[in-house]
Amino acid sequence: MFGDMMGMMNKLKEAQKKVEETKERLHGVLIDESSNDEKLKVTITANRTIKTIAIDDSLLEDKEMLEDYLVLTLNKAIEKATRIQEAELGAVAKEGMPNIPGMDLFK
């Protein structure tokens, strides 16, 4: 019984380490997103850190329009980053979970 428990604990620690390694790796995964007309371009990491924002000069003339562009484009980029992060971390977590009868957490 204790051997099984120790094995599960070791597997959980290993899974936690892999999750942390994956989070660190996701800092290097870049996601580019742009407005439909390409007047605003953003780059963020899969951990949702903004890296760059490029704004076409024509948007600088209308503050409200620029704000709208920023909100829409950043939200699209964040949504993509979130999907990537969840998929990557979910795969690592599922891989590292011990097989506990009756605990089918990741079907």
PyMOL CGO cylinders between C-alpha atoms (Angstrom):
from pymol import cmd
from pymol.cgo import CYLINDER

trace = [
    CYLINDER, 0.00, 0.00, 0.00, 2.73, 2.48, 0.94, 0.3, 1, 1, 1, 1, 1, 1,
    CYLINDER, 2.73, 2.48, 0.94, 4.67, 1.57, -2.20, 0.3, 1, 1, 1, 1, 1, 1,
    CYLINDER, 4.67, 1.57, -2.20, 1.66, 2.46, -4.31, 0.3, 1, 1, 1, 1, 1, 1,
    CYLINDER, 1.66, 2.46, -4.31, 1.22, 5.70, -2.37, 0.3, 1, 1, 1, 1, 1, 1,
    CYLINDER, 1.22, 5.70, -2.37, 4.89, 6.63, -2.80, 0.3, 1, 1, 1, 1, 1, 1,
    CYLINDER, 4.89, 6.63, -2.80, 4.69, 5.82, -6.49, 0.3, 1, 1, 1, 1, 1, 1,
    CYLINDER, 4.69, 5.82, -6.49, 1.65, 8.06, -6.89, 0.3, 1, 1, 1, 1, 1, 1,
    CYLINDER, 1.65, 8.06, -6.89, 3.32, 10.87, -4.96, 0.3, 1, 1, 1, 1, 1, 1,
    CYLINDER, 3.32, 10.87, -4.96, 6.43, 10.62, -7.13, 0.3, 1, 1, 1, 1, 1, 1,
    CYLINDER, 6.43, 10.62, -7.13, 4.31, 10.63, -10.27, 0.3, 1, 1, 1, 1, 1, 1,
    CYLINDER, 4.31, 10.63, -10.27, 2.43, 13.72, -9.06, 0.3, 1, 1, 1, 1, 1, 1,
    CYLINDER, 2.43, 13.72, -9.06, 5.71, 15.52, -8.30, 0.3, 1, 1, 1, 1, 1, 1,
    CYLINDER, 5.71, 15.52, -8.30, 6.99, 14.62, -11.75, 0.3, 1, 1, 1, 1, 1, 1,
    CYLINDER, 6.99, 14.62, -11.75, 3.75, 15.89, -13.32, 0.3, 1, 1, 1, 1, 1, 1,
    CYLINDER, 3.75, 15.89, -13.32, 4.04, 19.15, -11.37, 0.3, 1, 1, 1, 1, 1, 1,
    CYLINDER, 4.04, 19.15, -11.37, 7.60, 19.59, -12.64, 0.3, 1, 1, 1, 1, 1, 1,
    CYLINDER, 7.60, 19.59, -12.64, 6.48, 18.99, -16.23, 0.3, 1, 1, 1, 1, 1, 1,
    CYLINDER, 6.48, 18.99, -16.23, 3.65, 21.52, -15.83, 0.3, 1, 1, 1, 1, 1, 1,
    CYLINDER, 3.65, 21.52, -15.83, 6.14, 24.14, -14.59, 0.3, 1, 1, 1, 1, 1, 1,
    CYLINDER, 6.14, 24.14, -14.59, 8.51, 23.34, -17.48, 0.3, 1, 1, 1, 1, 1, 1,
    CYLINDER, 8.51, 23.34, -17.48, 5.62, 23.69, -19.93, 0.3, 1, 1, 1, 1, 1, 1,
    CYLINDER, 5.62, 23.69, -19.93, 4.61, 27.04, -18.45, 0.3, 1, 1, 1, 1, 1, 1,
    CYLINDER, 4.61, 27.04, -18.45, 8.19, 28.24, -18.87, 0.3, 1, 1, 1, 1, 1, 1,
    CYLINDER, 8.19, 28.24, -18.87, 8.33, 26.97, -22.47, 0.3, 1, 1, 1, 1, 1, 1,
    CYLINDER, 8.33, 26.97, -22.47, 5.07, 28.78, -23.28, 0.3, 1, 1, 1, 1, 1, 1,
    CYLINDER, 5.07, 28.78, -23.28, 6.85, 32.10, -22.61, 0.3, 1, 1, 1, 1, 1, 1,
    CYLINDER, 6.85, 32.10, -22.61, 8.65, 31.45, -25.90, 0.3, 1, 1, 1, 1, 1, 1,
    CYLINDER, 8.65, 31.45, -25.90, 5.56, 30.55, -27.94, 0.3, 1, 1, 1, 1, 1, 1,
    CYLINDER, 5.56, 30.55, -27.94, 4.56, 33.69, -29.84, 0.3, 1, 1, 1, 1, 1, 1,
    CYLINDER, 4.56, 33.69, -29.84, 1.10, 34.38, -31.23, 0.3, 1, 1, 1, 1, 1, 1,
    CYLINDER, 1.10, 34.38, -31.23, 0.64, 37.03, -33.89, 0.3, 1, 1, 1, 1, 1, 1,
    CYLINDER, 0.64, 37.03, -33.89, -2.78, 38.57, -34.35, 0.3, 1, 1, 1, 1, 1, 1,
    CYLINDER, -2.78, 38.57, -34.35, -3.93, 41.49, -36.45, 0.3, 1, 1, 1, 1, 1, 1,
    CYLINDER, -3.93, 41.49, -36.45, -7.07, 43.44, -37.15, 0.3, 1, 1, 1, 1, 1, 1,
    CYLINDER, -7.07, 43.44, -37.15, -9.04, 42.42, -40.24, 0.3, 1, 1, 1, 1, 1, 1,
    CYLINDER, -9.04, 42.42, -40.24, -7.57, 45.32, -42.23, 0.3, 1, 1, 1, 1, 1, 1,
    CYLINDER, -7.57, 45.32, -42.23, -4.02, 44.78, -40.85, 0.3, 1, 1, 1, 1, 1, 1,
    CYLINDER, -4.02, 44.78, -40.85, -3.90, 48.29, -39.34, 0.3, 1, 1, 1, 1, 1, 1,
    CYLINDER, -3.90, 48.29, -39.34, -3.13, 46.89, -35.89, 0.3, 1, 1, 1, 1, 1, 1,
    CYLINDER, -3.13, 46.89, -35.89, -0.83, 43.97, -35.18, 0.3, 1, 1, 1, 1, 1, 1,
    CYLINDER, -0.83, 43.97, -35.18, -0.02, 42.44, -31.82, 0.3, 1, 1, 1, 1, 1, 1,
    CYLINDER, -0.02, 42.44, -31.82, 2.28, 39.67, -30.68, 0.3, 1, 1, 1, 1, 1, 1,
    CYLINDER, 2.28, 39.67, -30.68, 1.76, 37.94, -27.35, 0.3, 1, 1, 1, 1, 1, 1,
    CYLINDER, 1.76, 37.94, -27.35, 3.14, 34.82, -25.71, 0.3, 1, 1, 1, 1, 1, 1,
    CYLINDER, 3.14, 34.82, -25.71, 1.08, 31.72, -25.00, 0.3, 1, 1, 1, 1, 1, 1,
    CYLINDER, 1.08, 31.72, -25.00, 1.26, 32.88, -21.36, 0.3, 1, 1, 1, 1, 1, 1,
    CYLINDER, 1.26, 32.88, -21.36, -0.60, 36.04, -22.46, 0.3, 1, 1, 1, 1, 1, 1,
    CYLINDER, -0.60, 36.04, -22.46, 2.25, 38.51, -22.12, 0.3, 1, 1, 1, 1, 1, 1,
    CYLINDER, 2.25, 38.51, -22.12, 2.12, 41.29, -24.73, 0.3, 1, 1, 1, 1, 1, 1,
    CYLINDER, 2.12, 41.29, -24.73, 5.40, 41.48, -26.66, 0.3, 1, 1, 1, 1, 1, 1,
    CYLINDER, 5.40, 41.48, -26.66, 4.70, 43.97, -29.46, 0.3, 1, 1, 1, 1, 1, 1,
    CYLINDER, 4.70, 43.97, -29.46, 1.98, 46.27, -30.75, 0.3, 1, 1, 1, 1, 1, 1,
    CYLINDER, 1.98, 46.27, -30.75, 2.23, 47.87, -34.21, 0.3, 1, 1, 1, 1, 1, 1,
    CYLINDER, 2.23, 47.87, -34.21, -0.25, 50.63, -35.03, 0.3, 1, 1, 1, 1, 1, 1,
    CYLINDER, -0.25, 50.63, -35.03, -0.86, 52.08, -38.49, 0.3, 1, 1, 1, 1, 1, 1,
    CYLINDER, -0.86, 52.08, -38.49, -0.54, 55.87, -38.47, 0.3, 1, 1, 1, 1, 1, 1,
    CYLINDER, -0.54, 55.87, -38.47, -4.12, 56.29, -39.72, 0.3, 1, 1, 1, 1, 1, 1,
    CYLINDER, -4.12, 56.29, -39.72, -5.43, 54.90, -36.42, 0.3, 1, 1, 1, 1, 1, 1,
    CYLINDER, -5.43, 54.90, -36.42, -3.64, 57.59, -34.44, 0.3, 1, 1, 1, 1, 1, 1,
    CYLINDER, -3.64, 57.59, -34.44, -6.10, 60.19, -35.70, 0.3, 1, 1, 1, 1, 1, 1,
    CYLINDER, -6.10, 60.19, -35.70, -9.14, 58.63, -33.99, 0.3, 1, 1, 1, 1, 1, 1,
    CYLINDER, -9.14, 58.63, -33.99, -8.69, 57.71, -30.33, 0.3, 1, 1, 1, 1, 1, 1,
    CYLINDER, -8.69, 57.71, -30.33, -11.97, 55.78, -30.02, 0.3, 1, 1, 1, 1, 1, 1,
    CYLINDER, -11.97, 55.78, -30.02, -11.30, 53.75, -33.14, 0.3, 1, 1, 1, 1, 1, 1,
    CYLINDER, -11.30, 53.75, -33.14, -7.79, 52.91, -31.91, 0.3, 1, 1, 1, 1, 1, 1,
    CYLINDER, -7.79, 52.91, -31.91, -9.19, 51.80, -28.57, 0.3, 1, 1, 1, 1, 1, 1,
    CYLINDER, -9.19, 51.80, -28.57, -11.73, 49.57, -30.34, 0.3, 1, 1, 1, 1, 1, 1,
    CYLINDER, -11.73, 49.57, -30.34, -9.01, 48.07, -32.52, 0.3, 1, 1, 1, 1, 1, 1,
    CYLINDER, -9.01, 48.07, -32.52, -6.85, 47.38, -29.47, 0.3, 1, 1, 1, 1, 1, 1,
    CYLINDER, -6.85, 47.38, -29.47, -9.65, 45.72, -27.51, 0.3, 1, 1, 1, 1, 1, 1,
    CYLINDER, -9.65, 45.72, -27.51, -10.79, 43.50, -30.41, 0.3, 1, 1, 1, 1, 1, 1,
    CYLINDER, -10.79, 43.50, -30.41, -7.33, 42.47, -31.58, 0.3, 1, 1, 1, 1, 1, 1,
    CYLINDER, -7.33, 42.47, -31.58, -5.91, 41.87, -28.11, 0.3, 1, 1, 1, 1, 1, 1,
    CYLINDER, -5.91, 41.87, -28.11, -8.96, 39.82, -27.14, 0.3, 1, 1, 1, 1, 1, 1,
    CYLINDER, -8.96, 39.82, -27.14, -8.53, 37.63, -30.25, 0.3, 1, 1, 1, 1, 1, 1,
    CYLINDER, -8.53, 37.63, -30.25, -4.85, 37.11, -29.42, 0.3, 1, 1, 1, 1, 1, 1,
    CYLINDER, -4.85, 37.11, -29.42, -5.59, 36.34, -25.76, 0.3, 1, 1, 1, 1, 1, 1,
    CYLINDER, -5.59, 36.34, -25.76, -8.25, 33.82, -26.80, 0.3, 1, 1, 1, 1, 1, 1,
    CYLINDER, -8.25, 33.82, -26.80, -5.77, 32.01, -29.06, 0.3, 1, 1, 1, 1, 1, 1,
    CYLINDER, -5.77, 32.01, -29.06, -3.09, 32.07, -26.35, 0.3, 1, 1, 1, 1, 1, 1,
    CYLINDER, -3.09, 32.07, -26.35, -5.53, 30.68, -23.80, 0.3, 1, 1, 1, 1, 1, 1,
    CYLINDER, -5.53, 30.68, -23.80, -6.51, 27.79, -26.09, 0.3, 1, 1, 1, 1, 1, 1,
    CYLINDER, -6.51, 27.79, -26.09, -2.85, 26.93, -26.70, 0.3, 1, 1, 1, 1, 1, 1,
    CYLINDER, -2.85, 26.93, -26.70, -1.96, 27.16, -23.01, 0.3, 1, 1, 1, 1, 1, 1,
    CYLINDER, -1.96, 27.16, -23.01, -4.93, 25.04, -21.91, 0.3, 1, 1, 1, 1, 1, 1,
    CYLINDER, -4.93, 25.04, -21.91, -4.18, 22.38, -24.53, 0.3, 1, 1, 1, 1, 1, 1,
    CYLINDER, -4.18, 22.38, -24.53, -0.49, 22.19, -23.62, 0.3, 1, 1, 1, 1, 1, 1,
    CYLINDER, -0.49, 22.19, -23.62, -0.99, 22.17, -19.86, 0.3, 1, 1, 1, 1, 1, 1,
    CYLINDER, -0.99, 22.17, -19.86, -3.93, 19.79, -20.10, 0.3, 1, 1, 1, 1, 1, 1,
    CYLINDER, -3.93, 19.79, -20.10, -1.88, 17.29, -22.08, 0.3, 1, 1, 1, 1, 1, 1,
    CYLINDER, -1.88, 17.29, -22.08, 0.98, 17.44, -19.59, 0.3, 1, 1, 1, 1, 1, 1,
    CYLINDER, 0.98, 17.44, -19.59, -1.34, 17.14, -16.60, 0.3, 1, 1, 1, 1, 1, 1,
    CYLINDER, -1.34, 17.14, -16.60, -3.21, 14.19, -18.12, 0.3, 1, 1, 1, 1, 1, 1,
    CYLINDER, -3.21, 14.19, -18.12, 0.05, 12.43, -18.95, 0.3, 1, 1, 1, 1, 1, 1,
    CYLINDER, 0.05, 12.43, -18.95, 1.35, 12.83, -15.42, 0.3, 1, 1, 1, 1, 1, 1,
    CYLINDER, 1.35, 12.83, -15.42, -1.71, 11.80, -13.46, 0.3, 1, 1, 1, 1, 1, 1,
    CYLINDER, -1.71, 11.80, -13.46, -1.49, 8.47, -11.71, 0.3, 1, 1, 1, 1, 1, 1,
    CYLINDER, -1.49, 8.47, -11.71, -4.11, 5.88, -12.59, 0.3, 1, 1, 1, 1, 1, 1,
    CYLINDER, -4.11, 5.88, -12.59, -6.45, 5.98, -9.61, 0.3, 1, 1, 1, 1, 1, 1,
    CYLINDER, -6.45, 5.98, -9.61, -9.49, 3.71, -10.01, 0.3, 1, 1, 1, 1, 1, 1,
    CYLINDER, -9.49, 3.71, -10.01, -12.72, 5.67, -10.18, 0.3, 1, 1, 1, 1, 1, 1,
    CYLINDER, -12.72, 5.67, -10.18, -10.91, 8.97, -10.77, 0.3, 1, 1, 1, 1, 1, 1,
    CYLINDER, -10.91, 8.97, -10.77, -11.35, 9.45, -14.52, 0.3, 1, 1, 1, 1, 1, 1,
    CYLINDER, -11.35, 9.45, -14.52, -10.68, 13.17, -14.43, 0.3, 1, 1, 1, 1, 1, 1,
    CYLINDER, -10.68, 13.17, -14.43, -9.50, 13.50, -18.02, 0.3, 1, 1, 1, 1, 1, 1,
    CYLINDER, -9.50, 13.50, -18.02, -11.79, 11.62, -20.36, 0.3, 1, 1, 1, 1, 1, 1,
]
cmd.load_cgo(trace, "trace")
